[in-house]
Amino acid sequence: MAADPVEGAAPASPPPASRLFLAWERVEDKIVLHLGVLGFFVALSLMLFEAVSRIVVGTSYQGVEELVRYAIVWAFFLCLALSARHGFHIRADFMHRKLPPRIQHLCDVISAICGVLFAGFLCYAGTLQTLQLHRNGMLTESNLDIEMWRIQIMLPIGAAMLLIFYVGALWRGLTRRPVFAESIE
């Protein structure tokens, strides 16, 4: 390893848990982001197709609006944790900024704990609901007849990715590193 020019000593390698979170972040950046963008692109293309067909042909295709909704929901849940990691989540930090650094860090750790609990509950409840929809064999309302569990499964997947994000944030907080990314101004 190259020596740190400031300190003169070789930097320590990150702990194993940090390496796991870094590997997951690479997966999110390389794969999940592109899948989310693809979901938004599909939704945009279908909306454009529907608008053009209504204007030019005067015909609306049944089920296109429903597919747009599902594509947006999938893209949203895929990119939820990714946007939080990059600091794009809404954060009411007007009071947070006025606190001393140690109290800020404590508040961030408490926020990460709440995030772990919320994402864990969302993952658990979403899994139960998806399994229930699978057992019942429920179909969508339109004539597309898509099984609802195939759409609903994005909730526990997105919640699991959010749970990974909050566990990583909690890990960073417990190892005295910045918990969350700085908010985008």
Buried (B, 14 or more C-beta within 10 A) or exposed (E): EEEEEEEEEEEEEEEEEBEBBEEBBEEBEEEBBEEBEBBBEBBEEBBEEBEEBEEEEEEEEEBBBBBBBBBBBBBBBBBBBBBBBBEBBEBEBEEBEEEEEEEBBBBBBEBBBEBBEBBBEBBEEBBEBBBEBBEEEBEBEEEEEBBBBEBBBBBBBBBBBBBBBBBBBBBBBEEEEEBBBEBEE
